[in-house]
Amino acid sequence: MVECPGPATVVFDPSLTDYDFGPDHPMTPVRVDLTMRLADELGVLSSLHRVAAPMADLDLLETAHDPEFIEAVQRAGKSGEPDLRHGLGTEDDPVFAGMHEASAHIVGATVEACRRVWTGEAAHAANIMGGLHHAMRDRASGFCVYNDVVAGIQWLLDHGAQRVAYVDVDVHHGDGVERAFWDDPRVLTISLHETGQILFPGTGFADDTGGPDAEGSAVNVALPPGTSDSGWLRAFHAVVPDLVREFAPDVMVTQQGCDSHTEDPLAHMMLTIDGQRAAYSALHDLAHEVCGGRWVATGGGGYAVVEVVPRAWTHLLAIVAGRPLDPATAVPDGWREHVTHRLGQVAPLRMTDGGEPRFREWREGYDPDTWLDRQVHATRMAVFPLHGLDPLP
């Protein structure tokens, strides 16, 4: 892994976990609390400068959302009444008290992470509560009320960034971010996700390549269910590095939803912690190669609350800090006892699943008889020529 030249930051305070859809909702904030506890017990937080998350004001929110929608969120959070026209009060996005404030806080955290990286106060910065990539300009969607990623990228553009690369490795298509910058050639959005033929939100196919003024700015790799470490990493390395290098961004923003794990209850992929860790490390190194290490990392999905999320995102924070953990590291007994006491569950013993994140390079040739290779080939054929790249191996 490339050495980090400067300090790294995590933007976090406990009030970020006020973003809470209720005890029966899969996106429980305890997953973030457990992550921060595990990262602390393993010494990861001691290598990160921790800063409090500011609250996004209305002007900042309006860079990502319509004023009418923001007003609807404020009303719903006070009255408790649904507003289905704006996606509020659905099974995915139930109304909760203080919804506007909790959501604006996450936006403020991601924008602060972007600000610190862009001004040079931090080499890398992370907001693991962020990555709410489904929210649209005029409505909530898919567990996401306000789109912190869109606000963060727009802040970077408004403060001098000429090109921003966004890479989304969540198991669900990063539709809200893609839609926000669909016709903006300054932003390259790349999403690797389980195919929308099977999984929410049902979008993100190879021929979705951006608007008329930004053809090639949207990149989608729609992967088959059952994809494991080797296939996922093969797809990632066949698409992401070449495009990001050619785009030459000033800064990279990434979304690290860990719901691609084989234990995740809401999707059908088969990655291990080890494969996810390899993806995070590859993104870190790519940021150093193409944009001087300017990297903003966010969280996202992940619903195996004990088995996966804390370990995956602790690895992410360690990589952000420039001090990656040995996968064989034991999970601290104190943390495991906390999990048992609080949730009545048995926590994993080590920071690894024992996976071997190896893959076959695309340049060795592709197999048209496999679903995964057909999808990767379709993406390369659709997008690579628009960037002046040869789509063939």
N, C-alpha and C positions, 0 to 999 in steps of 0.2 A: 504494500500500500504506500502511496505517495506521502511523504512527510508534510505536515501542516506548518506553514510559515508563521502563523500568528494565532491569536487567541480564538476560542470558539465559545459560542453563547447558546444557552437554552433559555427561551422565554417561557416562564411558568410561574404561576402562583396558585395556591389551592382553590381560589375562587373561580378559576377556569372550569372546574368540574361542576359548577352550577348549571352547565348545559346538560340538562337531565330530563329525558322524556318519560321517566317513571320507572318503577321497579320491574316491570315486565317487558320493557323495551330492550332489544338486543344490544343497543349502543349505550351500555351502562358506563357512567364515568368512573366506576371503580377500576376499570381496565387501565386508566391513566394513573390513578393513584397507585396501583400495584406496580406499574412501570417505574414511576419515580422512586418508590420505595426500594425496588430491586436495584435500580441504577445507583442509588445512594449506598446501599449495603455492599455493592461490588466496587465502590470507589469511583464510579464513572462520573458522578456529579462533581467530584473534587477537581476534575480536569476541565470543567465547564464553568464559564462565568454565568451565573444565574441572575436573570433580571425579571422584574415584575412586568406583567402584561398590562399595557395601557388600554383604556376603553376607546374604541373607535367612535368619533363624533359623526353627526349626520352628514357633513360634507364628505367625509371619507367613505361612508357607506354608500353615498350616492355615486361614487365612482364605479360601483359594481351593481347597484340596484336602483330601480325606479322609486321616487319618493312615495308614490302611492302604495307600493309594496311595503316599504319601511313603516309607513303609518299603519298598515294592516297588522304587521307584526307587533307594533307597540300596543295597538288596541287589543289584540288577541291575548297578549301576555298580561294585560290588566283585567280584562273581562272574563277570560277563560272560555270565550265563545269561539267556535271554529269559523274559519273563513275559507271555504273550500275553493273559491275562485283563485285564491293565492296559495293553495296547497297547505293550508294551516288547519289542523284538526283531523288529518287523515291518520290511518294506521301507522304509516311511516313517520309522519311528522305531527304527533299530537301536540296540542297547545299545553304550555305549562307557564306557571307564574314567573314573571321576570324574563320571559323568552327573549325579548329584544336586548336587554342588558347582557344576558349570558352569551348571546350570539355575537353582539357587537364586541364583547371582550375578546372572543376568539379572533375576530378580524383584526382588532388592535394588536394582538400578539403576533400574528403573522406579518403584519405591516412593520412592526417593530423589528422582527427578525430580518426583513428585507432592508430596512433602514440601516441596521447595524452592519450588514454585509456590504451594502452599497457605499456607505461612508468610510469603510475600512476599519470600523471599530471592532469587527469580528471577521475572521477568515471564513468561518461557517457559522450558521445559526439555525436553530431548530425550534419548531412549535409542534409538539406531538399531539396537542389538542386540535390542531388545524387539519387542513386537507379536506374541507367540506366541499367537495368538487362537483356535487350534483345541483346545488342551488342555482336557479336561473335568475335572470334580471328581474322578473316579475312574479316569481313564485318559489316556495320551498319545494324540495324534492329529495327523496331518498335519504332521510335522516339529516338533511342539510338545510338550514334556514338561511343564513347569509353565507356567501361564497368568499371565504377569507383568501383563497388563492387568487381569485380574480382581482380583489382589492390590492393584494400584495404586488402582483405583476403590474397592475395599472400604476401603482405608486412608483415602481421602478421606472416605467416608461415616462411618467410625468416628471421624474427627477433626473433624467439624462440618459437612461439606458437606451441604446439604439436597437438592441436585439436581446430577447429573453427566450431561452429554451425551457420548456416545461415538460418534464417526463413523469408519467403517472403509471405506477406499477400496481395499483389497486386491482383487485379482481373484477371490479365493475368499471365500465367505460367512464372516463372523465368528461362527461358530456357538458356540464355547466361551464367548465373552463374552455373547452373547445368552442362552444357556441359563442362565448363572450368575445373571443378573438378570431372567429371564423374568417373574417375578412380583413384581418390586420397582418400584413406581412412581417411586422416587427416581432411577432410571437410565433414560435414553432411549438405546437402541442403534439406530443407523442403519447399514446395510450396503449399499453399492453393489457389485455383483459380477456376474461372468458367471453366467448362469442355471444352477441346479443340475440342470436337465434334461441338461446336457452336462458340467459340471465338478464335481469334488470340492468340498465334501462332499455335494452333492446336496440341499441344503436352502436355505432362505431365500427364500420366495415371498411375494407381496404380501399374502396372507391370514394370514401368520404375524405376529400383531400383539401378542403378549404374553399373559400368564396372566390368570386371572379377576380377580385383584386389581390388575392393571396393564395393562388393555387400552389399546392404543395406544403402549405403551412400547417395543415392538419394531417396527422399520421396515425393510423389505427392498425393494430395487429390483433385480430380477433381469434383467440386461441381455443382449441377444442377442450371440452371438459375432460378431466383426467390427466391433463398436462402435468408432468412432474418436473423436478429440478432440471434434468438434462434437456428436455424439450423447451422449457421456458427460457433457460439461459441461452440455448441455441437461437431462439427467436430474438431475444434481446440483443445479442451480439451481432446478429445478421442485419439488424435495422438501426438500432439507436446510435452506436458510436459513429458510423459513417455520416449519418444525417446531421448529428450535432456538430461534428468536426467541420462539415461543409458550411453549416449555418453560422458558425463562429460567434456564439452569443457572448454578450458582456457579462452575463450572470445566468446561473442555472437555478431553477426552482423545481423541486421534486415532491411527489406525493407517494408516501410509502405505506399505503394500506396493506395490512398483512393478512387479509382475508383470502389470499390465494393458498393458504396452508391447508394441508389435507385434513386437519381437524376442525376447520371452520364450518359452522353449521349452516351458513347461508349461501355457499357456493360449491363448486364441484371440481376444484383443482387439487393437485396433489404435491405441492411444494413442501419442503421441510424448512425448519428454521435455518438450516445450513445453506439451502438455496437462496432464501431471502437475504441472509447475511452477505452472500456473494454478490447479489444484485446491489445492495447498499454500497458495498466496497467498490464495485465497478462504477457506480454513479459518482462517488467521491473522487475516484481517480480521473474520471472523465472531466469533472469540473476543474481539476488542477491542470489537465492537459489543454483545455480549450478556453478557459476564462480566468486564469490566475487563481483558481480555487474558490471563486465567489459562488457560494452554494447555500441555498436556503432549503431546508428539509422540513416537510410537514408529515403528520400522521395520516389519518384517513380511516378506512374500514378495518375491521378485525373484531371477531365476535366469539372467539375461543378465549375467554377472558382470563383464565388462569394458565392454560396449557401453552398459549402462543403469544398473545399480545405483549405481556411484560418482557418476555425473553427477546422477541423480535425487535421491539423498540429500544430495549436496553442495548442490544447490539448496534442499532442505528445511532443512538446517542454516543456510544463509545467510538464509533467511526467518525461521527461529527467532531468529537473531541480530539481525533487523531491518535487515539490509544485503543485500538481494537482489542476486544477480549478474545482470549483463546477459547474456541468452542468447547473444549473439554472442561472449562471452568465449572466448579460445583456451584449449584444454586445454594445460597447461604441458608443455614438451618433456621435462622431467625425469621427470614422471609417466608420460608415454608410453613413455619409455625403460625405466622400471622395469617396466611391463607387459610389454614385449617381452622383457626379460631374465628376468623371473620366470615368465611364462606362455607366452611365444612367440607372443603375439597382437598384432595391430595395434589400437591404441586410437583412439577418435574424436578428431577435430581440434578440435571446438568443443563448447561447452556447450549447443548447440541441435541439434535435428534439422531445423530449418527449418520447423517446423510453425506454423500460424496458429490459435491456440486461440480460435476464434470459434464462436458458437452462436446459435440462434434461441430467443428467450425463450418460455417456456411460455404466457405470457399472450397471445401472438400466435395461439394456437389449436393444437390437436393433430390429427394425422392418424391416424385409426383403421386405415388400411391399412398402417401401418408397425409392425413388431414392437416397436421401441423405444418408440414413443409409446403403444402398448397396454399395455406393462409399466408405464410411468410413470403412466399414467392409472389402472391397477388399484391401484397403491400409494396414490396420492392418494385414490381412492375408499374404500379400506379403512381408511386411517389418519387422514386430515385431519378427518373429522367427529368422531372420538374426541377431538380437540384443539380442537373448536369452530371449525375452519377450513373454508372453502368449497373443496371438491375440484375444482370446475370452473374453467376458465381465466378 
